[in-house]
Amino acid sequence: MSKNYDLAIIGGGVVGLWCAYFAQKSGLKTALFEANTIASGASGGLLGALMPHMPTQWNGKKQFQFDGLVELEDLVAEIEATTGVSCGYARVGRLQPLSRPEHLNDAQERCAAAHDRWQYGERQFEMRIVDEPHSSGWPDSDVMPHGAVFDDLSAHVNPRAVTAALLKSIAGQVDIFEHTPVTSGENKKMTLNDGTMINAKDFIVAAGLGSFDILKPFTPSLAGRPVKGQAALLDTKLDPKLPVLFQQGVYLIVHEDGRTAIGSTSEREFEDARATDQLLEDVIAKARMICPVIKDAPVAERWANLRMQPIGRDPLLGRLPDHDGVHIATGGFKIGFGIAHRMAQAVLAPITGSTPIEIPESFRIENRVNPA
């Protein structure tokens, strides 16, 4: 027994969903296979931060992310219009308090670099130094004794709303299989647990941590590590136009329903991938000190799961060397929601014949695997 497609996508997180979205728009007969449920891993989190890398020491990775952050706004509007599902997108900017005097010089360099680098067509994004909190208690003035850096490029989405909208947009256009693990063998053979063979001209593996086991027959040297992240959602009623706050490794994001998402941890050592612990409680306590307006807000939800961090840190993208038709698009780590759509477009371009998207050298799969 077999299933036949133009394209089979393995992994139903945000990258796999964007791959399916663009593939069906290109007219490809497409299937999406997910070992668990759609967006049940790192894509099911709470934060949804869309924040750029620093504009200093510019490189291909930063350009790729910058283009993705700008382009995402119109793509989100597109899927919202077709599905009626709000993704909670808002370009509210980001505020980063300056707690030490020596940070001021670095901030001034970043502001100048942003003026030079953050240009997209006729659009100019900027960083600037501000002296006062955005509003009373956001943040506490004591945490920004030397002001703060504000940028107008940063934004946020509701991660679960984005994946729900993408899922709705491909329903009926893409064959979707949940609770359906895929295993691989040599010569591009992909099979399901019941022995069903998947025949496709092209495969895209976007399965996060599961990608390594799936691709082991093709690239035994490919490797990565799990990093546990924890976040929380506070039951607040704040203005969703408040900027994202980032201070001392803590993110604070007010979503469109007025609730505040807080995170996140990055843990390489852990016992239970899905259980929250004292490390998250410490993050919550730190966030309450940063912003007095959330000091007494109850916790509505705590969340923990694993992100995949490839060896070399950067995402893995492109066709596997010496294996025509086998592609990988995975490993967005903390910036995944800001670049997932662009990763999908880049890996699909040679499959669909669409306009190529330049893949940063550090993302290219051929630069990340050892010859057999």
Backbone torsions as a table, in degrees:
resi	resn	phi	psi	omega
1	MET	NA	141.4	-178.1
2	SER	-146.0	159.7	173.9
3	LYS	-121.1	133.4	-172.2
4	ASN	-117.0	129.2	-178.3
5	TYR	-143.9	161.9	168.0
6	ASP	-74.0	-40.1	-176.2
7	LEU	-140.4	132.0	172.6
8	ALA	-116.5	126.5	179.7
9	ILE	-108.5	128.6	-178.1
10	ILE	-111.2	110.1	-178.2
11	GLY	122.1	120.3	-175.5
12	GLY	-109.0	35.4	170.6
13	GLY	-85.4	-165.8	-173.6
14	VAL	-65.0	-34.7	179.2
15	VAL	-69.2	-46.7	178.7
16	GLY	-60.8	-38.4	178.9
17	LEU	-65.4	-42.4	176.5
18	TRP	-64.8	-38.5	175.9
19	CYS	-58.3	-45.4	179.8
20	ALA	-64.9	-38.6	-179.4
21	TYR	-60.9	-50.3	-178.8
22	PHE	-72.3	-33.2	-179.7
23	ALA	-64.0	-45.9	-179.0
24	GLN	-68.3	-30.2	176.0
25	LYS	-67.4	-25.6	178.8
26	SER	-86.3	-1.1	177.2
27	GLY	87.7	10.2	179.1
28	LEU	-78.9	138.4	171.6
29	LYS	-73.5	111.8	-165.5
30	THR	-124.6	144.1	172.0
31	ALA	-126.7	146.7	178.0
32	LEU	-122.3	121.8	-177.9
33	PHE	-113.3	127.7	-179.7
34	GLU	-127.8	128.4	-176.8
35	ALA	-67.6	-28.0	179.4
36	ASN	-118.3	-120.6	173.5
37	THR	-115.1	158.0	-177.7
38	ILE	-55.9	131.8	176.7
39	ALA	56.9	36.1	-179.0
40	SER	-87.8	-7.3	179.9
41	GLY	-99.7	-133.3	-177.3
42	ALA	-62.7	-23.7	-179.7
43	SER	-72.8	-8.3	-179.3
44	GLY	-98.6	25.4	-175.7
45	GLY	-79.9	-163.4	-171.8
46	LEU	-115.0	-23.9	-167.9
47	LEU	-78.8	-67.8	-177.8
48	GLY	73.5	31.6	179.9
49	ALA	-70.3	133.2	176.3
50	LEU	-119.4	80.3	-171.4
51	MET	-121.1	132.4	-177.3
52	PRO	-75.2	156.8	167.3
53	HIS	-66.6	164.4	178.6
54	MET	-63.5	142.7	-176.0
55	PRO	-77.8	-5.9	175.7
56	THR	-77.9	160.1	179.7
57	GLN	50.1	55.0	-174.3
58	TRP	-63.0	142.6	178.4
59	ASN	-151.5	-178.3	-176.9
60	GLY	-63.3	-36.3	178.7
61	LYS	-63.3	-44.4	-179.3
62	LYS	-67.0	-36.3	177.1
63	GLN	-66.0	-42.5	178.5
64	PHE	-59.0	-46.1	-179.7
65	GLN	-67.9	-42.5	178.9
66	PHE	-58.0	-48.8	179.0
67	ASP	-59.8	-40.8	179.6
68	GLY	-64.0	-42.1	-179.5
69	LEU	-63.8	-38.1	179.7
70	VAL	-71.3	-44.4	-175.0
71	GLU	-71.3	-26.2	-175.7
72	LEU	-60.9	-33.4	-177.5
73	GLU	-55.3	-48.2	-179.1
74	ASP	-71.7	-35.0	179.0
75	LEU	-66.2	-40.7	177.0
76	VAL	-62.6	-43.3	178.0
77	ALA	-60.0	-35.7	179.5
78	GLU	-64.9	-48.5	-178.0
79	ILE	-73.5	-29.5	175.1
80	GLU	-64.6	-40.2	-178.6
81	ALA	-67.5	-34.9	-177.1
82	THR	-84.6	-23.8	-176.1
83	THR	-108.9	-22.2	-174.2
84	GLY	75.7	10.4	-179.9
85	VAL	-101.6	122.1	176.3
86	SER	-75.6	132.9	179.2
87	CYS	-93.1	-0.3	179.5
88	GLY	68.1	26.9	-179.5
89	TYR	-76.5	136.6	173.8
90	ALA	-155.7	125.6	174.5
91	ARG	-89.0	88.2	-174.6
92	VAL	-100.4	-7.7	-177.0
93	GLY	82.8	176.7	-177.5
94	ARG	-136.3	140.2	178.0
95	LEU	-116.7	125.3	178.3
96	GLN	-122.2	103.3	-178.8
97	PRO	-59.9	147.3	176.2
98	LEU	-105.5	107.9	-173.3
99	SER	-93.8	-13.9	-177.8
100	ARG	-131.7	147.3	-175.1
101	PRO	-61.8	-32.8	-178.8
102	GLU	-69.1	-16.8	177.7
103	HIS	-70.4	-19.7	-175.2
104	LEU	-66.0	-42.0	178.9
105	ASN	-63.1	-43.0	177.0
106	ASP	-60.5	-40.7	-179.2
107	ALA	-63.4	-40.4	179.2
108	GLN	-65.0	-37.6	176.7
109	GLU	-64.9	-40.6	179.2
110	ARG	-65.5	-39.8	179.5
111	CYS	-61.6	-43.3	179.3
112	ALA	-65.9	-40.6	-179.9
113	ALA	-66.7	-37.8	178.2
114	ALA	-62.3	-40.2	178.7
115	HIS	-60.3	-35.8	-178.8
116	ASP	-80.9	-33.6	-169.5
117	ARG	-104.8	-29.3	-172.5
118	TRP	-87.9	62.7	177.3
119	GLN	-121.9	134.6	179.6
120	TYR	-137.0	102.9	-173.0
121	GLY	60.8	-124.3	178.8
122	GLU	-91.4	0.4	-178.6
123	ARG	-88.8	134.4	177.9
124	GLN	-121.7	121.4	175.2
125	PHE	-103.3	156.2	-173.0
126	GLU	-143.3	161.8	166.0
127	MET	-116.4	144.7	175.0
128	ARG	-148.1	158.9	179.7
129	ILE	-96.2	130.5	178.6
130	VAL	-117.5	156.1	-174.4
131	ASP	-101.4	-21.0	-173.6
132	GLU	-121.5	156.5	171.9
133	PRO	-56.5	155.1	179.7
134	HIS	-61.4	-41.5	174.6
135	SER	-152.7	170.6	-175.6
136	SER	-57.3	119.3	177.8
137	GLY	83.8	4.2	179.7
138	TRP	-131.8	81.0	-3.6
139	PRO	-93.1	-173.2	172.4
140	ASP	-64.6	137.1	-177.5
141	SER	-61.7	-24.5	-179.0
142	ASP	-66.2	-23.2	-177.9
143	VAL	-87.5	-3.5	178.7
144	MET	-130.5	59.2	-177.5
145	PRO	-64.1	-18.7	179.7
146	HIS	-117.6	25.5	179.1
147	GLY	88.7	-159.6	-179.2
148	ALA	-154.7	157.6	173.9
149	VAL	-98.0	128.1	175.8
150	PHE	-114.8	133.2	171.6
151	ASP	-122.8	147.5	-177.3
152	ASP	-101.8	14.7	176.6
153	LEU	-92.8	-34.7	-174.6
154	SER	-63.4	151.3	-178.6
155	ALA	-151.0	-174.4	173.4
156	HIS	-152.2	160.3	172.7
157	VAL	-132.8	167.5	168.3
158	ASN	-90.9	109.7	-173.9
159	PRO	-55.1	-42.5	-176.9
160	ARG	-70.1	-31.7	177.3
161	ALA	-70.5	-37.8	178.1
162	VAL	-62.0	-48.4	-178.7
163	THR	-67.3	-34.4	176.9
164	ALA	-65.5	-41.0	179.4
165	ALA	-66.7	-42.3	178.3
166	LEU	-64.0	-41.5	178.9
167	LEU	-61.9	-43.2	179.2
168	LYS	-65.7	-34.9	-176.9
169	SER	-70.3	-25.1	-179.4
170	ILE	-101.4	-8.2	-179.1
171	ALA	-59.1	130.3	-178.8
172	GLY	85.5	-14.5	178.6
173	GLN	-106.0	-25.6	-178.3
174	VAL	-125.7	137.4	173.7
175	ASP	-75.8	120.3	-174.4
176	ILE	-112.9	125.6	-179.1
177	PHE	-122.6	109.7	174.2
178	GLU	-94.4	162.7	-177.7
179	HIS	51.5	41.2	-175.1
180	THR	-132.7	83.4	177.8
181	PRO	-65.6	149.7	178.5
182	VAL	-120.9	135.2	174.0
183	THR	-117.0	157.3	-176.0
184	SER	-127.1	155.8	173.9
185	GLY	-133.5	-173.1	-179.3
186	GLU	-69.8	163.6	177.8
187	ASN	61.1	38.2	172.9
188	LYS	60.7	36.3	177.9
189	LYS	-94.7	118.7	178.0
190	MET	-119.5	131.9	-177.5
191	THR	-134.4	157.0	174.8
192	LEU	-95.2	170.0	-177.0
193	ASN	-60.5	-29.3	-179.3
194	ASP	-85.7	7.5	178.3
195	GLY	92.2	-6.6	178.3
196	THR	-62.2	132.3	179.1
197	MET	-94.2	138.2	176.3
198	ILE	-99.8	118.4	176.0
199	ASN	-104.7	121.2	178.8
200	ALA	-148.4	147.5	175.6
201	LYS	-65.3	-38.5	-178.8
202	ASP	-135.3	146.4	173.9
203	PHE	-123.0	138.6	170.4
204	ILE	-118.9	121.8	177.9
205	VAL	-96.8	115.5	-178.4
206	ALA	-133.8	47.5	-168.5
207	ALA	-103.6	21.2	178.3
208	GLY	58.6	-132.4	-179.2
209	LEU	-59.4	-31.6	179.6
210	GLY	-67.9	-14.6	-178.3
211	SER	-60.8	-34.8	-174.4
212	PHE	-67.4	-43.0	177.6
213	ASP	-66.5	-39.6	-179.2
214	ILE	-63.5	-38.3	-174.4
215	LEU	-94.9	0.8	-177.6
216	LYS	-56.0	-40.6	178.0
217	PRO	-62.0	-23.6	-178.5
218	PHE	-95.1	-42.0	-175.6
219	THR	-137.3	80.7	-176.9
220	PRO	-59.0	-23.9	-175.7
221	SER	-83.4	-8.5	-178.1
222	LEU	-69.3	132.7	-174.9
223	ALA	-151.1	160.8	176.3
224	GLY	-162.1	-176.9	-178.7
225	ARG	-138.6	150.1	175.2
226	PRO	-81.2	137.5	175.0
227	VAL	-125.2	122.6	-178.0
228	LYS	-80.9	133.6	174.2
229	GLY	-119.6	144.0	176.7
230	GLN	-129.8	145.4	179.8
231	ALA	-150.5	168.1	-179.4
232	ALA	-141.2	158.2	176.1
233	LEU	-123.8	122.9	-179.8
234	LEU	-97.7	143.4	-178.2
235	ASP	-84.9	78.8	179.7
236	THR	-109.7	170.2	174.7
237	LYS	-130.9	68.2	-176.1
238	LEU	-103.4	168.7	-179.9
239	ASP	-71.9	119.3	-178.9
240	PRO	-67.9	-5.5	176.7
241	LYS	-88.1	-1.1	177.2
242	LEU	-62.3	142.0	-179.8
243	PRO	-68.7	155.3	169.9
244	VAL	-61.5	137.1	175.3
245	LEU	-108.3	136.6	174.8
246	PHE	-134.8	116.6	-176.4
247	GLN	-150.0	128.3	176.0
248	GLN	52.8	41.7	178.0
249	GLY	77.9	6.1	-178.3
250	VAL	-109.2	131.4	174.5
251	TYR	-100.9	139.1	171.2
252	LEU	-129.2	124.0	-174.7
253	ILE	-134.3	124.0	175.5
254	VAL	-93.5	117.2	-178.8
255	HIS	-84.2	175.0	-170.6
256	GLU	-65.4	-19.1	176.8
257	ASP	-87.9	3.7	178.4
258	GLY	87.7	-4.9	177.9
259	ARG	-83.2	154.0	-173.1
260	THR	-110.7	121.8	175.3
261	ALA	-91.8	138.5	-177.5
262	ILE	-130.5	136.5	175.6
263	GLY	-175.9	-172.3	-12.0
264	SER	-140.4	168.4	178.3
265	THR	-94.5	160.6	172.2
266	SER	-135.7	101.7	-171.4
267	GLU	-119.3	123.2	175.7
268	ARG	-90.9	-18.8	177.4
269	GLU	-113.4	122.4	-179.1
270	PHE	-161.3	160.0	179.3
271	GLU	-103.5	-39.6	-176.7
272	ASP	-128.0	115.9	-174.2
273	ALA	-66.2	-28.5	-172.7
274	ARG	-109.3	4.9	-179.3
275	ALA	-103.5	133.0	174.8
276	THR	-82.5	159.3	-174.5
277	ASP	-150.2	-163.5	-175.0
278	GLN	-63.0	-28.2	178.9
279	LEU	-60.6	-39.3	176.2
280	LEU	-68.9	-39.7	178.6
281	GLU	-60.6	-35.1	177.8
282	ASP	-66.7	-38.6	178.0
283	VAL	-65.0	-42.4	178.6
284	ILE	-61.8	-44.0	179.6
285	ALA	-62.8	-40.9	178.7
286	LYS	-64.6	-41.3	179.2
287	ALA	-62.9	-38.5	179.2
288	ARG	-65.7	-32.0	177.1
289	MET	-73.1	-36.0	-179.8
290	ILE	-67.3	-40.3	-175.6
291	CYS	-126.6	100.4	-179.5
292	PRO	-60.1	-23.1	-178.0
293	VAL	-67.2	-15.4	177.5
294	ILE	-109.3	11.2	-172.0
295	LYS	-54.3	-41.7	-175.1
296	ASP	-109.4	10.0	-177.1
297	ALA	-70.6	132.4	178.9
298	PRO	-71.0	153.4	177.6
299	VAL	-82.6	121.1	179.5
300	ALA	-86.4	-30.8	-178.4
301	GLU	-158.8	143.6	169.5
302	ARG	-117.5	143.0	-174.2
303	TRP	-138.4	142.9	173.9
304	ALA	-146.6	143.7	175.1
305	ASN	-168.2	-178.3	-176.2
306	LEU	-105.6	135.5	166.9
307	ARG	-98.6	156.2	175.7
308	MET	-102.0	126.1	175.8
309	GLN	-117.3	107.8	179.1
310	PRO	-63.4	152.9	170.7
311	ILE	-61.3	127.7	-171.2
312	GLY	99.5	-8.8	171.6
313	ARG	74.4	-44.6	-173.8
314	ASP	-72.8	159.1	177.9
315	PRO	-57.2	160.4	176.9
316	LEU	-108.7	125.6	-170.3
317	LEU	-149.2	131.9	172.9
318	GLY	127.9	-176.9	178.3
319	ARG	-83.4	138.0	179.1
320	LEU	-65.7	132.8	178.2
321	PRO	-57.0	134.8	176.3
322	ASP	67.9	15.3	178.7
323	HIS	-136.8	83.1	180.0
324	ASP	-57.9	133.8	175.6
325	GLY	88.3	-2.1	178.1
326	VAL	-113.3	119.7	-174.1
327	HIS	-127.5	158.6	176.2
328	ILE	-130.5	142.2	175.0
329	ALA	-148.5	93.0	-175.0
330	THR	-159.2	165.3	172.6
331	GLY	94.3	34.2	178.8
332	GLY	-66.6	-19.9	-178.9
333	PHE	52.2	-130.4	-173.6
334	LYS	-74.4	-16.7	-177.0
335	ILE	-104.3	15.7	-172.1
336	GLY	-57.1	-44.5	-175.9
337	PHE	-69.5	-21.6	179.1
338	GLY	-84.0	-19.9	-177.1
339	ILE	-124.2	-2.6	-175.3
340	ALA	-56.6	-42.8	-179.5
341	HIS	-64.7	-37.6	-178.8
342	ARG	-73.9	-35.8	172.8
343	MET	-59.6	-43.0	179.3
344	ALA	-63.1	-45.7	179.9
345	GLN	-63.1	-38.8	-178.3
346	ALA	-67.0	-44.0	-177.4
347	VAL	-74.3	-27.2	-179.6
348	LEU	-82.1	-22.2	-173.6
349	ALA	-53.2	-49.1	178.6
350	PRO	-70.8	-19.1	178.7
351	ILE	-79.1	-43.0	-175.9
352	THR	-93.9	-13.4	-176.2
353	GLY	78.7	16.9	179.0
354	SER	-79.8	176.0	-177.1
355	THR	-59.9	125.7	-179.0
356	PRO	-62.5	147.9	173.8
357	ILE	-115.5	128.1	-177.7
358	GLU	-64.1	124.9	178.4
359	ILE	-96.5	125.1	178.6
360	PRO	-55.3	144.8	-178.3
361	GLU	-55.4	-38.1	-176.8
362	SER	-72.7	-12.7	177.2
363	PHE	-91.0	-24.2	-168.4
364	ARG	-64.2	128.2	-175.6
365	ILE	-63.3	-32.7	-178.1
366	GLU	-66.3	-18.6	178.3
367	ASN	-93.8	2.3	-172.9
368	ARG	-121.6	-0.4	179.5
369	VAL	-121.1	149.9	177.2
370	ASN	-88.8	144.2	178.2
371	PRO	-58.4	145.0	179.8
372	ALA	-65.6	NA	NA
